[in-house]
Amino acid sequence: MADTVVILNAHAGTIQDRDPAEIRDIVERAFGERGHSAEVILAEGNLFLQEIERAARSGPPTVVVGGGDGSVGHAIRKLGEARADGAERTLGVLPLGTMNLFAKSLGMPAELEAALAALASAAPRRIDLASVNGRIFHTLAGLGYFAEVARGRAQYRGGGLPFGRFIAVARSSLRAFSRAGVLQLTLDTAGGRHEIEAYALLASNNRLSESGIDRPRLDEGLIEIHFAEGAEFASRMQAGLDLLAGRWRDNPEIQSLAVRRATITSHRPRLWLSVDGELARMPTPLVLESLPAALSVLVPAG
């Protein structure tokens, strides 16, 4: 039996931009040259998800998933279910999507060949996850503007154009600036209650860096909640520019709190969220929790 299974999403952006058969050969050769016995599976749609579920239940000790943040999120949830049943497996990630935020936080190179080399020298490490109403997320969960971005991406995604995923991100981001309304929320944490009016709220699994959306540490056992106030379009544009320039923490209309657990209450019975880039609708109140050391994952040396 192979010691590793590599499951590649045939619909991932990087694979769509290259020849799928070529990528499969590259992956097989890379693992074989490093002495690994690897089963490489290239699948799409429901079959891709089913292969992840099969590997989580009865696969080898290491499960490598090649895809974007949504694919990785699905794998993490299935591995969590298997762990609850007593089957512990280690996750490896090949960044083949658009944003690849989780892979970047692990220190994985963006290029396929470099990422494969990094996996060869990677070691298992336990890192934190987080959850919202019981749904696990590895990096980000967002309301308001961020949910509108996810909704726009779902509508624009692909489109049959080369590099269509990048067009989808740009279009959905611009569209979301005008569509996102102001949310009246009550945020309860161990530090007290906050009544806020925000057009965007973002929860990150552990704290974001001082200058972007990467995370210096993955084992703090914290959730950092960021909310952006200011209903004027100019304020929203400034917040976006500050984020791109790496100075968003200096923007007085963007507040941040680091907590272990939080409850978000709204007058709305359900809210749209972006959970690791995937659109979801959940009943309120929303309960955010940190899940320390919940995942074993391959982290490159250094």
RAMOSUL-V94423 format. One record per backbone hydrogen bond with DSSP energy under -1.0 kcal/mol. NH is the residue of the N-H (numbers start at 1). CO is the residue of the C=O. Records with the same first field share a line. If there is no record, write none. Layout:
NH=CO, CO
This chain:
3=37
4=37
5=62
6=39
7=64
8=41
9=66
10=43
12=9
14=96
16=12
17=13
23=19
24=20
25=21
26=22
27=23
28=24
29=25
30=26
31=27
32=28
33=29
35=32
36=31
39=4
41=6
43=8
47=44
49=45
50=46
51=47
52=48
53=49
54=50
55=51
56=52
57=53
58=54
59=55
62=3
63=90
64=5
65=92
66=7
67=94
72=68
73=69
74=70
75=71
76=72
77=73
78=74
79=75
80=76
81=77
82=78
83=79
84=80
86=83
87=82
90=61
91=296
92=63
94=65
96=67, 94
97=67
104=100
105=101
106=102
108=103
115=111
116=112
117=113
118=114
119=115
120=116
123=299
125=297
127=295
128=218
129=291
130=137
131=289
132=135
133=287
135=132
137=130
141=203
142=274
143=201
145=199
146=143
148=144
149=145
150=146
151=147
152=148
153=149
154=150
155=151
156=152
157=153
159=157
161=158
164=161
166=163
167=163
168=164
169=165
170=166
171=167
172=168
173=169
174=170
175=171
176=172
177=173
179=175
180=176
183=198
185=196
186=265
187=194
188=263
189=192
192=189
194=187
196=185
198=183
199=228
201=143
202=226
203=141
204=224
205=139
206=204, 222
209=214
223=259
224=204
225=257
226=202
227=255
228=200
229=253
236=232
237=233
238=234
239=235
240=236
241=237
242=238
243=239
244=240
245=241
247=242
250=247
251=248
254=251
255=227
257=225
259=223
262=288
263=188
264=286
265=186
271=282
273=280
274=142
275=278
276=140
278=275
280=273
282=271
284=269
286=264
288=262
289=131
290=260
291=129
294=291
295=127
297=125
298=91
299=123
